[in-house]
């Protein structure tokens, strides 16, 4: 059986989003138990030249749900400004909403995108992609980068996470 565009995009994005939802929930529980300020964690960075957790989470939603919206419309742009007032629960909801939106896509509508093009616009710069190349060579690596960075920020803050938390629900034979 051939691998479909749906399988390598939406199904994979859903797995990552499920992992992010899970480790954010573990983070919330940890912060409640330890009395840590969840607002402060949203401003945490791994390094001074990296963006904070709040940006990483917006980017996770943007490079999954937003990537599919860009594939459908033919244009993808960087995420807009991150709401500085959104709380930890708001970011959990952002990830849940992205996951729900992707769950609403049908296999047929995603497969119909295969012959299309996507233009990535960054200010005056434009990068042309085919939909499969955009999803596989741009959005998927970006999604993993930002999900991993969010995971690492929570680990650095003491949240007891392991690799299994990052992986989310794997798609196994017969499941």
Secondary structure, DSSP 8 states (H G I E B T S, - for coil): ----HHIIIIIHHHHHHHHHHHHHHHHHHHHHHHT--HHHHHT--SSTTS--HHHHHHHHHHTTHHHHHHHHHSEEE------TT--HHHHHHHHHHHHHHHHTS-HHHHHTTTT-EEEEEETTEEEEEEHHHHIIIIIHHHHHHHHHHHHHHHHHTT----HHHHH-S---TT-
